[in-house]
Amino acid sequence: MEAAYSTRQLKVAREIQKDLAEIIRSKGMAAFGGAMVTVSEVRVSPDLSLAKVYVSVFPSDKQHDVMSRLESDVKMYRGELGHKIGKQLRIVPEIVFWLDTSIDYAEHIEELLKK
């Protein structure tokens, strides 16, 4: 699946993932109601103007609260990201947060296998 992405897209996506993870970690778990938030993947559009940021939330019952908090603060995250990568990119991409449900899916499969 990664074959469709250019080397530049992959490099920018990795840098955004690293920097956003650091920004979110600096807020602390208290900022998210005690939930642990992990940036699991970032996908960047070909023109580098949009970044889809996939986050996983533990425990999963706090997913809705965390996602609404992230979405309401998206401008602040983009601003902080701009301070970190502004020298490397002409345009700081718009950020869209998506919930990564792969952990929930894995837990569901594990439960099914136990039966």
ABEGO torsion letter per residue (X at the ends): XAAABBAAAAAAAAAAAAAAAAAAAAAEAAAAGGBBBBBABBBBBAAGABBBBBBBBOBAAAAAAAAAAAAAAAAAAAAAAAAAAAAABABBBBBBBBBBAAAAAAAAAAAAAAX
